[in-house]
Amino acid sequence: MHHVHQTMSIPMTNPQDLEIQSLLGHLPPITLEQMESIKLMNRLDTKYVATKRQLMELLKMVEGKYYVQEIGEYRICPYRTTYFDTPEHRMYMMHHNGWSRRVKVRVRTYLSSGDLTFLEVKNKNNHGRTKKKRIQVSSLETAQQTEGAPELVQKKAHIPFSSMHQVVQNLFDRITLVNMAKTERLTIDFNIRFHNFETGLDADSGQLVVIELKRDGNVYSPICSLLRDLHIQPTGFSKCCIGMVWTDPNLKHNNFKAKVMRLAKLNSLA
């Protein structure tokens, strides 16, 4: 089985990545244990796509307003996610065809936390709310045989787990910021590399950065105006769907065409 190359520590060699790492050094740390207290009851999720240059500007602006999550000594943490789908790509097509109710089945490994691995089922309902159920598994390879896994997928995705296979995998670096009032979490993903198990093709996100704001819907958000000042617009970005489009030229993607072109333009201007 082909795995995307993974490393435990983040050997940042790219000058921009080194600059991002150095800017994170100016923010006070928050631990995973301290993060546990942040229960966003009325959670709103908004995604933004930016470039590394815009991210550097943003990290300067949040100084004194945000904590950065630290796991061990890492402030930039590598993740690996593998998405499962049916032979006819039923879950990809749900998203492509604009269904408001959709589902993703994935296995995520936290590479800086001793390869801690979870099987996750993500449901989005017709009010735009996302619910995630997960169980710990010992590895990606054993996920489908893990006790409770077939039941979880059947109950939440209404598709037998045994009828799915691995379609696309990504590896990315993540920064997590938390505001001082602890009413929002910001995940920032970059260096996203994709591998498609069906076509054998690889792709990467280049200069693109995916920011997801998870906040309490009733509370003032300091980041919103900063993102606006930097002309960073809210936009949907499904790592699974974009990764599939970028690595499978035969996949139907009419409804993603405009988005893919916008991403290519943003990358070329970066």
MARTI-47552 format. One record per residue (C-alpha): residue number from 1; residue in one letter; x, y, z. Coordinates in nm, 2 decimals. Layout:
# MARTI-47552
   seq   type       xx       yy       zz
   NUM      a        X        Y        Z
...
This chain:
# MARTI-47552
   seq   type       xx       yy       zz
     1      m     0.00     0.00     0.00
     2      h     0.13     0.34    -0.09
     3      h     0.16     0.59     0.19
     4      v     0.24     0.95     0.15
     5      h     0.59     1.02     0.29
     6      q     0.56     1.12     0.66
     7      t     0.80     1.26     0.91
     8      m     0.76     1.29     1.29
     9      s     0.91     1.64     1.34
    10      i     0.86     1.91     1.09
    11      p     1.19     1.98     0.91
    12      m     1.09     2.31     0.77
    13      t     1.33     2.40     0.49
    14      n     1.11     2.63     0.28
    15      p     1.19     3.00     0.37
    16      q     0.82     3.08     0.40
    17      d     0.76     2.79     0.64
    18      l     1.05     2.89     0.85
    19      e     0.91     3.24     0.87
    20      i     0.56     3.10     0.97
    21      q     0.74     2.89     1.24
    22      s     0.92     3.19     1.37
    23      l     0.60     3.41     1.38
    24      l     0.43     3.14     1.59
    25      g     0.71     3.17     1.84
    26      h     0.57     3.52     1.93
    27      l     0.23     3.37     2.05
    28      p     0.17     3.22     2.40
    29      p     0.11     2.84     2.40
    30      i    -0.21     2.66     2.50
    31      t    -0.20     2.29     2.57
    32      l    -0.44     2.02     2.46
    33      e    -0.56     1.98     2.82
    34      q    -0.64     2.36     2.83
    35      m    -0.82     2.32     2.50
    36      e    -1.05     2.06     2.65
    37      s    -1.24     2.34     2.83
    38      i    -1.34     2.50     2.50
    39      k    -1.68     2.35     2.43
    40      l    -1.84     2.54     2.15
    41      m    -2.21     2.47     2.20
    42      n    -2.36     2.68     1.92
    43      r    -2.08     2.61     1.68
    44      l    -2.05     2.79     1.35
    45      d    -1.78     2.67     1.10
    46      t    -1.65     2.90     0.83
    47      k    -1.37     2.81     0.58
    48      y    -1.14     3.06     0.41
    49      v    -0.87     3.00     0.15
    50      a    -0.56     3.22     0.17
    51      t    -0.19     3.21     0.06
    52      k     0.12     3.16     0.28
    53      r     0.20     3.53     0.23
    54      q    -0.14     3.63     0.37
    55      l    -0.10     3.38     0.66
    56      m     0.23     3.56     0.76
    57      e     0.04     3.89     0.77
    58      l    -0.24     3.73     0.98
    59      l     0.01     3.58     1.23
    60      k     0.16     3.93     1.29
    61      m    -0.19     4.07     1.34
    62      v    -0.31     3.81     1.60
    63      e    -0.01     3.87     1.83
    64      g    -0.14     3.94     2.18
    65      k    -0.49     3.83     2.08
    66      y    -0.45     3.45     2.03
    67      y    -0.28     3.14     2.18
    68      v    -0.12     2.88     1.97
    69      q    -0.18     2.51     2.05
    70      e     0.13     2.33     2.14
    71      i     0.16     1.95     2.14
    72      g     0.49     1.84     2.30
    73      e     0.72     2.10     2.15
    74      y     0.53     2.12     1.82
    75      r     0.33     2.43     1.72
    76      i     0.30     2.29     1.36
    77      c     0.15     1.94     1.37
    78      p     0.15     1.69     1.08
    79      y    -0.18     1.51     1.01
    80      r    -0.27     1.23     0.77
    81      t    -0.62     1.17     0.66
    82      t    -0.75     0.89     0.44
    83      y    -1.10     0.91     0.29
    84      f    -1.31     0.61     0.21
    85      d    -1.59     0.59    -0.06
    86      t    -1.79     0.34    -0.26
    87      p    -1.68     0.22    -0.61
    88      e    -1.93     0.47    -0.77
    89      h    -1.80     0.76    -0.54
    90      r    -2.13     0.80    -0.37
    91      m    -2.00     1.04    -0.10
    92      y    -1.81     1.25    -0.34
    93      m    -2.11     1.28    -0.57
    94      m    -2.34     1.39    -0.27
    95      h    -2.10     1.68    -0.22
    96      h    -2.05     1.75    -0.60
    97      n    -2.43     1.75    -0.66
    98      g    -2.48     2.01    -0.39
    99      w    -2.68     1.79    -0.15
   100      s    -2.72     1.98     0.18
   101      r    -2.70     1.66     0.37
   102      r    -2.37     1.49     0.32
   103      v    -2.13     1.25     0.48
   104      k    -1.76     1.18     0.49
   105      v    -1.59     0.86     0.62
   106      r    -1.22     0.91     0.70
   107      v    -0.94     0.78     0.91
   108      r    -0.72     1.05     1.06
   109      t    -0.38     1.00     1.21
   110      y    -0.21     1.26     1.44
   111      l     0.15     1.21     1.34
   112      s     0.29     1.42     1.62
   113      s     0.10     1.23     1.89
   114      g     0.24     0.89     1.85
   115      d     0.04     0.81     1.54
   116      l    -0.29     0.83     1.74
   117      t    -0.56     0.72     1.48
   118      f    -0.94     0.77     1.47
   119      l    -1.21     0.65     1.23
   120      e    -1.44     0.95     1.19
   121      v    -1.78     1.00     1.03
   122      k    -1.87     1.36     0.95
   123      n    -2.23     1.45     0.88
   124      k    -2.34     1.78     0.75
   125      n    -2.71     1.85     0.79
   126      n    -2.94     2.08     0.58
   127      h    -2.88     2.37     0.83
   128      g    -2.51     2.37     0.76
   129      r    -2.42     2.22     1.10
   130      t    -2.14     1.96     1.11
   131      k    -2.15     1.66     1.35
   132      k    -1.86     1.43     1.39
   133      k    -1.85     1.09     1.56
   134      r    -1.53     0.90     1.60
   135      i    -1.37     0.59     1.76
   136      q    -1.01     0.52     1.81
   137      v    -0.85     0.25     1.59
   138      s    -0.51     0.10     1.62
   139      s    -0.42     0.19     1.26
   140      l    -0.55     0.28     0.91
   141      e    -0.50    -0.08     0.79
   142      t    -0.71    -0.23     1.07
   143      a    -0.99     0.04     1.07
   144      q    -1.24    -0.16     0.88
   145      q    -1.19    -0.46     1.11
   146      t    -1.20    -0.26     1.43
   147      e    -1.48    -0.36     1.68
   148      g    -1.76    -0.10     1.65
   149      a    -1.64     0.05     1.32
   150      p    -1.89    -0.12     1.08
   151      e    -2.17    -0.03     1.32
   152      l    -2.06     0.34     1.34
   153      v    -2.04     0.38     0.96
   154      q    -2.37     0.20     0.90
   155      k    -2.55     0.41     1.16
   156      k    -2.41     0.75     1.06
   157      a    -2.34     0.70     0.68
   158      h    -2.61     0.44     0.61
   159      i    -2.36     0.26     0.38
   160      p    -2.19    -0.07     0.47
   161      f    -1.82     0.01     0.56
   162      s    -1.73    -0.32     0.38
   163      s    -1.85    -0.17     0.05
   164      m    -1.60     0.12     0.07
   165      h    -1.23     0.14    -0.01
   166      q    -0.96     0.40     0.03
   167      v    -0.99     0.67    -0.24
   168      v    -0.77     0.96    -0.15
   169      q    -0.52     1.04     0.12
   170      n    -0.37     1.37     0.23
   171      l    -0.09     1.48     0.45
   172      f    -0.08     1.84     0.58
   173      d     0.07     2.07     0.84
   174      r    -0.18     2.22     1.09
   175      i    -0.16     2.52     1.32
   176      t    -0.44     2.57     1.58
   177      l    -0.50     2.92     1.73
   178      v    -0.74     3.00     2.01
   179      n    -0.86     3.35     2.10
   180      m    -0.80     3.49     2.45
   181      a    -1.17     3.46     2.55
   182      k    -1.16     3.09     2.44
   183      t    -1.48     3.13     2.23
   184      e    -1.32     3.03     1.90
   185      r    -1.07     2.80     1.75
   186      l    -0.89     2.85     1.42
   187      t    -0.73     2.57     1.23
   188      i    -0.48     2.66     0.96
   189      d    -0.38     2.39     0.71
   190      f    -0.10     2.42     0.46
   191      n     0.15     2.21     0.26
   192      i    -0.15     1.98     0.17
   193      r    -0.02     1.68    -0.03
   194      f    -0.27     1.44    -0.19
   195      h    -0.23     1.08    -0.32
   196      n    -0.51     0.90    -0.51
   197      f    -0.52     0.53    -0.45
   198      e    -0.73     0.46    -0.77
   199      t    -0.53     0.66    -1.02
   200      g    -0.19     0.66    -0.85
   201      l    -0.16     1.04    -0.91
   202      d    -0.03     1.29    -0.66
   203      a    -0.10     1.67    -0.62
   204      d    -0.02     1.94    -0.37
   205      s    -0.17     2.27    -0.26
   206      g     0.13     2.49    -0.34
   207      q     0.09     2.83    -0.18
   208      l    -0.26     2.77    -0.06
   209      v    -0.36     2.78     0.30
   210      v    -0.70     2.65     0.43
   211      i    -0.83     2.83     0.74
   212      e    -1.13     2.70     0.93
   213      l    -1.29     2.92     1.20
   214      k    -1.49     2.72     1.45
   215      r    -1.67     2.97     1.68
   216      d    -1.95     3.02     1.92
   217      g    -2.22     3.17     1.71
   218      n    -2.34     3.42     1.97
   219      v    -2.00     3.58     2.05
   220      y    -1.79     3.85     1.89
   221      s    -1.51     3.71     1.68
   222      p    -1.19     3.91     1.67
   223      i    -1.05     3.72     1.36
   224      c    -1.34     3.81     1.12
   225      s    -1.24     4.17     1.08
   226      l    -0.87     4.08     1.05
   227      l    -0.95     3.83     0.77
   228      r    -1.16     4.10     0.60
   229      d    -0.88     4.35     0.62
   230      l    -0.65     4.10     0.44
   231      h    -0.92     4.04     0.17
   232      i    -0.95     3.67     0.27
   233      q    -1.29     3.56     0.17
   234      p    -1.51     3.28     0.31
   235      t    -1.52     3.00     0.06
   236      g    -1.60     2.63     0.08
   237      f    -1.30     2.40     0.05
   238      s    -1.34     2.02     0.10
   239      k    -0.99     1.87     0.12
   240      c    -1.14     1.54     0.02
   241      c    -1.33     1.67    -0.29
   242      i    -1.05     1.91    -0.41
   243      g    -0.79     1.63    -0.36
   244      m    -1.01     1.39    -0.57
   245      v    -1.06     1.65    -0.85
   246      w    -0.68     1.73    -0.86
   247      t    -0.58     1.37    -0.88
   248      d    -0.85     1.21    -1.10
   249      p    -0.89     1.36    -1.44
   250      n    -1.19     1.13    -1.52
   251      l    -1.40     1.24    -1.22
   252      k    -1.71     1.44    -1.29
   253      h    -1.65     1.78    -1.15
   254      n    -1.85     2.04    -1.34
   255      n    -1.98     2.19    -1.01
   256      f    -1.63     2.23    -0.88
   257      k    -1.48     2.38    -1.20
   258      a    -1.52     2.75    -1.10
   259      k    -1.37     2.67    -0.76
   260      v    -1.07     2.48    -0.90
   261      m    -1.00     2.77    -1.14
   262      r    -1.02     3.02    -0.85
   263      l    -0.77     2.81    -0.65
   264      a    -0.53     2.79    -0.95
   265      k    -0.55     3.17    -0.99
   266      l    -0.49     3.24    -0.62
   267      n    -0.19     3.00    -0.64
   268      s    -0.05     3.16    -0.95
   269      l    -0.07     3.51    -0.80
   270      a     0.09     3.41    -0.47
